[in-house]
Amino acid sequence: MKHWVDSVLSYTEDTEDIMPMIMFAATHRDQCKGNTAKIKEQFIKDINQMFSEHENKNHIHLDTVYFINGIDKNDTEIQRMTDQVVVFAMQQSSWGQRRPMQWVPLELQISNMRLKNINIISKEDIRNVNNLNDDLALNERQLEDFLIVQHSLGKVMYYSLPGLDNFIIIHPPALVNILRSFVTDKIFFPADKTLKSILKNLTKTGKIYKGDLLKLWQQDNLHQYMPDDDIKEFVVQLLIHLDILIIPKTQQKTIVNHVYLVPCMIKAFRPAYFVSLDGHQKKTTICMQYYLDRNSIPTALAYKVIGAILNAWPLKYEKKHLCLYHKAALLTVSDDIELRIWIEDNRIVVYMTHEKSLIAISPDVAASVQECLTKNLDLSLLFHYNSFGRKIKPTKVSELYRIEFGIPCGRSVCYVSSQEVSKIETWECLNGKKHDTRYLRNWVFNKDRETCGPECKGLNDIELKTEPDDKHLVRLGSQIGIKSFGEFFINLGMKRKDWESTEYTYAGHSSEGIMSMALKQWKKFKISKLETPTLQNLSDALTAVNLDRHVICQVDFNDLIYLTTINKPNIVDS
């Protein structure tokens, strides 16, 4: 119970808003023998002992525990609980807010569709329904605003993004039931031997082929949610967007196999040797940890973080098995560098190990990894906040955690604040040993170099044909001013409405974050047209809007291209 309460309340803001509010209910009162009033009294006492000192107790209703008789439809406890839910509902910030009268007909029509067990509809269908409202019909912009607000209230699921904006989930619980088809436990496996085998393999390997996923979705109980192939494809793309399904990094360029990783289904715990380094590795490893200022990292957030990481680097294989574990992963940065990442309590721990020596770890490589991980964590935290209906300024996200850099010392790791690393040459740890910060500073970019020198000729033809990774696009987005970015984006072959849609969707992000997401959408758009996005595309667009093409150089692509080129470790193609 503490775990679930902490998970729900981990990222509530310190405001007077009491939402989300947690209430407690106990079931099966009808099966209890003896004095049920005394049993209920003990429940209330236990709950108060558990949570009366909780840091977010204003979000926990401790007055009572509703003791339910589930077989009595007239049970007074159910009515009392319902009444209390209504009281809390009326205290929500969205309660009583004015809504356009023009929305009412469409809201009623959507409610009627839910009653008819319609769960997912196309954008075209909702346009047609809207047009039936004559004078009260919404125009295209108003319809878009309507869907976005309905999404924010949890009434529908709608993502105004290319590839996801053609369908609307008008009954969000439908997605939960779809997820249950493969995010499940063995006690719920279907009786069919083929389907059971698919789920057993998923639990064992963390992988599922698209064809097998579609077989699971052919079950009769799922047909009502996804009656045709177009809706199924939409759901697949949505699950990829939500980092529930992950396209393995090694297959992002050749997706014909259509195999996905499902981090939340990984049951295997990391092996004992995962966090222990041998004598040589201790001399060739630098460490980093993100320390969240909470008691624990919610499970959903942990899976989101791991999923984002799997999008950035390929998993390592050992004995033909993926090194993917419960809240942990071993990844390959290059032939010589591996990355160990795991989540424990309220920490995200990172080890970067070079096969030969510390001096061989390129500062640009280490700093690129750090920036990518930090950006992924920021976006995951923002996503987690938004999922709970919370709002947080992007500039405040970094206040939710602190970063520490470390060096192996004996059987543990000695850490120092990331802010202190640039100020000191050495520090003495609790073990009385003196450690050098020289290699720890590799985690942070040297930002003194802001422009290319006259000797820089830019990228050569081979380099310009390279496909930029998402982490490259994140860094490029931070180099271009927001005022110039719109025209730059259009010169990449995108439409102005795509840029406006991205600006609107990510309005809560920083300008750098918005531009980074726009560039990621451009990359997905190119791939969807079976075209390869390249640095040449970016360079040409920079030139077209009179921006310095050397901006690409400032993203440190030269080292990153090196990574992309040599990023072909001993991986067994599954």
C-alpha positions in Angstrom: 0.0 0.0 0.0 2.9 2.4 0.8 4.3 1.6 -2.7 1.1 2.5 -4.5 0.5 5.6 -2.4 4.1 6.8 -3.1 3.7 6.0 -6.8 0.6 8.1 -7.1 1.9 11.0 -5.0 5.5 11.0 -6.1 5.2 14.1 -8.3 2.4 16.1 -6.7 3.2 19.8 -6.5 3.4 21.6 -3.2 0.2 23.6 -3.6 -3.2 23.9 -1.9 -4.6 21.7 -4.6 -5.6 18.4 -2.9 -5.7 16.4 -6.1 -5.0 13.6 -6.6 -6.9 12.4 -3.5 -6.5 8.8 -2.2 -9.3 7.0 -0.4 -9.2 3.5 1.0 -11.8 0.8 0.6 -11.8 -2.8 1.9 -13.9 -5.5 0.1 -15.6 -8.7 1.0 -17.3 -7.5 4.2 -19.9 -10.2 3.5 -17.2 -12.9 4.1 -16.0 -11.6 7.4 -17.1 -13.3 10.6 -17.5 -11.5 13.9 -18.0 -7.8 14.6 -17.4 -6.1 11.3 -17.5 -2.7 13.0 -14.5 -3.6 15.1 -12.7 -4.9 12.0 -13.3 -1.6 10.2 -12.1 0.3 13.2 -8.9 -1.6 13.1 -8.5 -0.9 9.4 -8.8 2.9 10.1 -6.3 2.6 12.9 -3.8 0.8 10.7 -4.2 3.2 7.8 -3.6 6.2 10.1 -0.5 4.6 11.6 0.8 4.1 8.2 0.1 7.5 6.6 -0.5 10.1 9.3 3.1 11.3 9.0 3.3 11.0 5.2 4.8 14.1 3.6 1.7 14.3 1.3 -0.9 13.4 3.8 -3.1 16.3 2.6 -3.7 14.0 -0.4 -4.8 11.1 1.7 -8.3 10.7 3.1 -7.7 9.2 6.5 -11.1 9.7 8.1 -12.4 6.3 7.3 -12.0 3.1 5.4 -15.0 2.1 3.4 -15.8 -1.6 4.2 -17.7 -2.9 1.2 -20.2 -5.7 0.9 -19.9 -6.4 -2.9 -22.9 -8.6 -3.2 -25.4 -6.1 -1.8 -26.3 -3.4 -4.3 -27.9 -1.4 -1.6 -24.9 -1.4 0.7 -24.8 1.9 2.6 -21.0 1.9 2.6 -21.0 2.1 -1.2 -23.3 5.0 -1.1 -21.2 6.8 1.5 -18.1 6.2 -0.6 -19.9 7.5 -3.7 -20.9 10.7 -1.9 -17.4 11.3 -0.8 -16.1 10.8 -4.3 -18.5 13.5 -5.5 -17.3 15.9 -2.8 -13.7 15.4 -3.9 -14.7 15.7 -7.6 -16.3 19.1 -6.9 -13.0 20.3 -5.4 -11.0 19.6 -8.6 -9.6 22.7 -10.3 -11.5 21.8 -13.5 -14.9 21.6 -11.7 -17.2 24.4 -12.6 -15.0 25.9 -15.3 -16.9 27.5 -18.1 -17.0 25.6 -21.4 -18.1 26.8 -24.8 -21.8 26.0 -25.3 -20.8 25.0 -28.9 -19.0 21.9 -27.4 -22.2 20.4 -25.8 -23.7 18.7 -28.9 -20.4 17.0 -29.7 -19.8 15.9 -26.1 -23.3 14.3 -26.1 -22.6 12.6 -29.4 -19.4 11.1 -28.0 -21.2 10.0 -24.9 -23.8 8.2 -27.0 -21.0 6.5 -29.0 -19.5 5.2 -25.7 -22.9 3.7 -24.8 -22.9 1.9 -28.1 -19.5 0.3 -27.2 -17.6 2.4 -29.7 -14.2 3.0 -28.3 -11.8 4.3 -31.0 -12.9 6.4 -34.0 -11.2 8.1 -36.8 -10.7 11.9 -37.1 -12.8 11.8 -40.3 -15.7 10.1 -38.4 -15.6 12.7 -35.7 -15.6 15.5 -38.3 -18.7 13.9 -39.9 -20.5 13.7 -36.6 -19.5 17.3 -35.8 -20.9 18.5 -39.2 -24.4 17.1 -38.2 -24.6 19.9 -35.6 -25.3 22.6 -38.3 -24.9 26.0 -36.7 -23.2 24.5 -33.7 -20.6 22.6 -35.7 -17.0 23.4 -34.8 -14.5 24.5 -37.4 -11.2 22.6 -37.8 -9.3 24.8 -35.3 -12.1 24.7 -32.8 -12.4 20.9 -33.2 -8.7 20.6 -32.6 -8.9 22.7 -29.4 -11.9 20.6 -28.3 -10.0 17.3 -28.6 -7.0 18.7 -26.8 -9.0 20.0 -23.9 -11.0 16.7 -23.7 -7.6 14.8 -23.6 -6.4 17.0 -20.8 -9.5 16.2 -18.8 -9.1 12.5 -19.3 -12.3 12.1 -21.3 -10.5 11.1 -24.5 -7.0 10.3 -25.7 -5.9 12.4 -28.6 -2.3 13.2 -29.7 -1.9 16.0 -32.2 1.1 14.5 -33.7 1.8 13.1 -37.2 0.8 9.5 -37.4 -1.3 9.7 -34.2 -3.8 12.4 -35.0 -6.0 10.3 -37.3 -7.7 8.5 -34.5 -9.2 9.4 -31.1 -9.7 7.0 -28.2 -13.1 8.2 -27.0 -13.2 5.6 -24.2 -9.7 5.6 -22.5 -10.3 2.4 -20.4 -10.3 0.6 -23.8 -6.5 1.2 -24.0 -6.1 -0.5 -20.6 -8.0 -3.6 -21.8 -5.8 -3.6 -24.9 -2.7 -3.5 -22.8 -3.9 -6.4 -20.7 -3.6 -8.6 -23.8 0.2 -8.6 -23.5 1.1 -6.7 -20.3 -0.2 -9.4 -18.0 0.6 -12.2 -15.6 0.8 -15.9 -16.3 -2.3 -16.6 -14.3 -4.2 -14.5 -16.9 -2.7 -16.2 -20.0 -5.3 -17.4 -22.5 -6.0 -21.2 -22.8 -5.0 -21.2 -26.5 -1.5 -22.9 -26.7 -0.2 -20.6 -29.4 -1.2 -17.4 -27.6 0.2 -18.8 -24.3 3.5 -19.6 -26.0 3.7 -16.0 -27.3 3.2 -14.6 -23.8 5.6 -17.0 -22.2 8.3 -16.0 -24.7 7.6 -12.3 -24.0 8.0 -12.8 -20.3 11.2 -14.7 -20.8 12.9 -12.4 -23.4 11.1 -9.1 -23.2 10.5 -9.2 -26.9 7.4 -9.6 -29.0 7.0 -9.7 -32.8 4.4 -7.5 -34.4 2.8 -10.6 -36.0 2.4 -12.3 -32.6 1.0 -9.1 -31.1 -1.7 -9.0 -33.9 -2.5 -12.7 -33.1 -3.2 -11.7 -29.5 -5.5 -9.0 -30.8 -7.5 -11.4 -32.8 -9.2 -12.7 -29.7 -12.9 -12.0 -29.6 -12.8 -9.9 -26.4 -10.4 -7.4 -28.1 -12.3 -7.1 -31.4 -14.7 -4.5 -30.0 -11.8 -2.2 -29.3 -9.9 -2.7 -32.6 -12.4 -3.8 -35.3 -10.1 -3.1 -38.3 -6.4 -3.1 -39.3 -6.1 0.7 -39.4 -7.1 1.0 -35.7 -4.6 -1.8 -34.8 -1.8 0.1 -36.6 -2.8 3.3 -34.8 -2.6 1.5 -31.4 0.8 0.1 -32.3 2.1 3.5 -33.1 0.6 5.0 -30.0 2.2 2.3 -27.8 5.6 3.1 -29.5 5.0 6.8 -28.8 4.3 6.0 -25.1 7.5 3.9 -24.8 5.5 0.8 -24.0 6.7 -0.9 -27.2 10.3 -0.1 -28.0 11.9 -0.6 -31.4 15.3 -2.0 -30.7 18.0 0.5 -31.6 19.8 -2.0 -33.9 16.6 -2.4 -35.9 15.4 1.2 -36.2 16.8 1.5 -39.7 15.6 -1.9 -40.9 12.2 -2.5 -39.3 11.1 -5.3 -41.5 11.4 -7.8 -38.7 8.9 -5.7 -36.6 10.1 -6.9 -33.2 9.5 -4.8 -30.2 10.9 -4.7 -26.7 8.4 -4.5 -23.8 10.4 -3.2 -20.7 7.4 -3.6 -18.3 7.2 -7.3 -19.0 10.8 -8.0 -18.1 10.8 -10.3 -15.1 14.5 -11.3 -14.9 16.5 -9.4 -12.3 19.9 -8.1 -13.2 22.6 -10.8 -12.4 24.9 -10.3 -9.4 27.9 -9.4 -11.6 25.9 -6.5 -13.2 26.9 -4.0 -10.6 30.2 -5.5 -9.6 33.3 -4.5 -11.5 36.4 -6.5 -11.8 39.8 -5.1 -11.0 40.5 -3.8 -14.6 37.0 -2.4 -15.0 37.3 -0.3 -11.8 40.2 1.5 -13.5 38.3 2.1 -16.7 34.9 3.2 -15.4 33.3 6.5 -14.6 30.0 6.7 -12.8 27.0 9.0 -12.6 23.8 8.9 -10.7 20.5 10.8 -10.7 19.3 11.2 -7.2 15.6 12.0 -7.1 14.3 13.9 -4.0 11.7 11.3 -3.3 11.4 8.0 -1.4 11.2 5.9 -4.6 10.8 6.1 -8.3 7.3 5.0 -9.4 7.2 1.9 -11.5 5.6 3.6 -14.4 8.3 6.3 -14.5 11.0 3.7 -14.2 9.7 1.9 -17.3 9.4 5.2 -19.1 13.0 6.0 -18.4 14.3 2.6 -19.4 12.2 2.7 -22.6 13.7 6.1 -23.5 17.2 4.8 -23.0 16.6 1.8 -25.3 15.7 4.3 -28.0 19.1 5.9 -27.7 21.6 3.0 -27.7 21.5 -0.7 -28.7 21.3 -3.4 -26.1 24.3 -5.6 -25.7 24.0 -9.3 -26.2 25.7 -11.9 -24.0 25.5 -15.6 -25.0 22.8 -14.6 -27.6 20.6 -13.1 -24.9 19.6 -9.4 -24.6 21.1 -7.8 -21.6 17.8 -6.3 -20.5 16.5 -6.8 -17.0 13.9 -5.5 -14.6 14.7 -1.8 -14.4 18.2 -2.4 -15.7 20.0 -2.6 -19.1 23.5 -3.1 -20.5 24.0 -1.1 -23.7 26.7 -0.6 -26.3 27.9 2.9 -27.0 30.7 1.7 -29.3 33.0 -1.3 -29.8 35.0 -0.2 -26.8 32.4 1.4 -24.5 29.5 -0.1 -22.7 26.9 1.5 -20.5 25.3 -0.1 -17.5 22.1 1.6 -16.2 19.8 0.5 -13.4 17.1 2.0 -11.2 17.3 1.4 -7.5 15.1 3.1 -4.9 15.2 6.8 -5.8 18.4 6.6 -7.9 19.2 6.1 -11.6 22.8 4.7 -11.7 25.0 4.8 -14.7 28.4 3.2 -15.3 30.4 4.0 -18.5 33.2 1.5 -19.0 35.9 1.5 -21.6 37.5 -1.8 -22.6 41.0 -0.4 -22.4 41.5 2.8 -20.4 39.8 5.9 -18.9 41.9 8.2 -21.1 40.3 6.6 -24.2 36.8 7.8 -23.2 36.2 10.8 -25.4 34.9 13.8 -23.4 32.4 14.4 -26.3 31.1 10.9 -26.1 30.7 10.9 -22.3 29.1 14.4 -22.3 26.7 13.4 -25.2 25.6 10.4 -23.2 25.0 12.5 -20.1 23.1 15.1 -22.0 20.9 12.5 -23.7 20.2 10.7 -20.4 19.4 14.0 -18.7 17.1 15.1 -21.5 15.4 11.7 -21.5 14.8 12.0 -17.7 13.5 15.5 -18.0 11.0 14.5 -20.7 10.0 11.4 -18.7 9.3 13.5 -15.6 7.3 16.0 -17.7 5.3 13.1 -19.2 4.7 11.6 -15.8 3.5 14.9 -14.4 1.2 15.5 -17.4 -0.1 11.9 -17.1 -1.3 12.8 -13.6 -2.9 16.0 -14.8 -0.1 18.1 -13.1 1.6 21.1 -14.5 5.2 22.0 -14.0 7.4 24.5 -15.6 10.2 22.9 -17.7 12.7 25.0 -15.8 11.6 23.4 -12.6 12.1 19.8 -13.7 15.8 19.9 -12.9 14.9 20.7 -9.3 13.4 17.3 -8.9 16.8 15.6 -8.9 20.5 16.2 -8.5 23.3 14.7 -10.5 26.4 13.2 -9.0 29.6 11.9 -10.7 31.6 9.1 -9.2 34.6 6.9 -9.4 34.9 3.2 -8.2 36.5 3.0 -4.8 36.9 -0.4 -3.1 33.6 -2.3 -3.2 31.5 0.9 -3.7 31.5 4.1 -5.7 32.5 7.5 -4.3 30.3 10.4 -5.6 30.7 14.1 -5.8 28.2 16.8 -6.8 28.2 17.5 -10.5 28.4 21.2 -9.6 31.6 20.7 -7.6 33.4 18.7 -10.2 34.2 21.7 -12.3 35.5 23.6 -9.3 37.9 21.2 -7.7 40.8 19.1 -9.0 40.6 16.4 -6.2 38.5 15.4 -3.3 38.9 13.1 -0.3 36.2 10.5 0.1 34.7 8.9 3.2 37.3 6.1 2.9 40.1 8.7 3.3 41.2 8.2 -0.3 42.0 11.2 -2.6 40.2 11.1 -6.0 41.0 13.0 -9.2 38.1 14.8 -10.9 39.9 14.9 -14.3 37.9 12.1 -16.0 34.7 12.9 -14.2 34.6 16.3 -16.0 34.2 14.3 -19.2 30.5 14.0 -18.3 30.1 17.7 -19.0 30.6 19.5 -22.3 33.3 22.1 -22.6 31.1 25.0 -23.7 34.0 27.5 -24.2 34.2 26.6 -27.8 31.2 28.3 -29.3 32.2 28.8 -33.0 34.3 26.9 -35.6 37.7 28.2 -36.4 38.7 29.4 -39.9 40.3 26.0 -40.5 37.0 24.2 -40.3 35.7 23.0 -43.6 32.5 21.5 -42.3 31.4 17.9 -42.7 32.6 15.9 -45.7 30.3 14.1 -48.1 30.4 10.8 -46.3 29.6 12.4 -43.0 26.7 14.4 -44.5 25.1 11.1 -45.6 24.9 10.0 -42.0 21.5 9.7 -40.3 21.3 11.8 -37.2 20.2 10.1 -34.0 17.6 11.6 -31.7 20.2 12.7 -29.3 21.9 14.7 -32.1 18.6 16.4 -32.9 18.1 17.3 -29.3 21.4 19.1 -29.3 20.8 20.7 -32.7 17.5 22.1 -31.4 19.4 23.9 -28.7 21.6 25.7 -31.2 18.9 27.3 -33.4 16.9 30.3 -32.3 13.1 29.8 -32.0 12.4 32.7 -34.4 14.4 31.2 -37.2 13.3 27.6 -36.5 9.9 27.8 -38.2 11.3 28.6 -41.7 14.2 26.1 -41.1 11.6 23.4 -40.3 9.6 24.2 -43.5 12.8 24.0 -45.6 13.2 20.4 -44.3 10.1 19.6 -46.3 7.5 19.9 -43.5 4.4 22.0 -43.5 3.8 25.1 -41.5 0.8 23.5 -39.8 3.1 20.7 -38.6 5.3 23.3 -36.9 2.3 25.1 -35.4 0.8 21.8 -34.2 4.1 20.9 -32.5 4.4 24.3 -30.9 0.8 23.9 -29.5 1.3 20.3 -28.3 4.5 21.0 -26.4 3.7 24.5 -25.3 4.7 23.6 -21.7 8.2 22.7 -22.8 11.2 25.0 -23.2 11.8 26.4 -26.7 14.8 24.0 -27.1 12.5 21.1 -26.2 9.9 22.2 -28.7 12.4 22.4 -31.5 13.9 19.1 -30.5 10.5 17.4 -30.7 9.8 19.1 -34.1 13.1 17.6 -35.5 12.2 14.2 -34.2 8.8 14.5 -36.0 10.7 15.4 -39.2 12.9 12.3 -38.8 9.8 10.1 -38.3 8.1 11.7 -41.3 11.1 11.0 -43.6 11.3 7.4 -42.4 7.5 6.9 -42.9 8.1 7.9 -46.6 10.9 5.3 -46.8 13.5 8.1 -47.0 16.6 8.4 -44.9 17.0 11.6 -42.9 20.5 12.9 -43.2 22.8 15.6 -42.0 22.8 16.9 -45.6 19.1 17.6 -45.2 19.8 19.6 -42.1 22.8 21.4 -43.7 20.7 22.4 -46.8 17.9 23.7 -44.7 20.3 25.8 -42.6 21.8 27.3 -45.8 18.3 28.0 -47.2 17.4 30.2 -44.3 20.8 31.9 -44.1 21.9 30.1 -40.9 25.5 29.1 -40.4 25.9 25.5 -41.6 28.7 25.2 -39.0 25.9 25.0 -36.4 26.0 21.2 -37.2 29.7 21.2 -36.2 28.8 22.8 -32.9 26.6 19.9 -32.1 29.8 17.9 -32.0 28.7 15.7 -34.8 32.2 14.8 -35.7 32.6 12.6 -32.6 29.0 11.5 -32.7 29.4 10.4 -36.3 32.3 8.4 -35.2 30.0 6.7 -32.7 27.4 6.0 -35.4 30.0 4.6 -37.8 31.6 2.2 -35.4 28.4 1.3 -33.5 28.4 -2.2 -34.8 29.4 -4.4 -31.8 29.2 -8.1 -31.6 25.4 -8.2 -31.8 23.5 -11.3 -32.8 20.7 -10.2 -35.1 17.6 -11.7 -33.5 
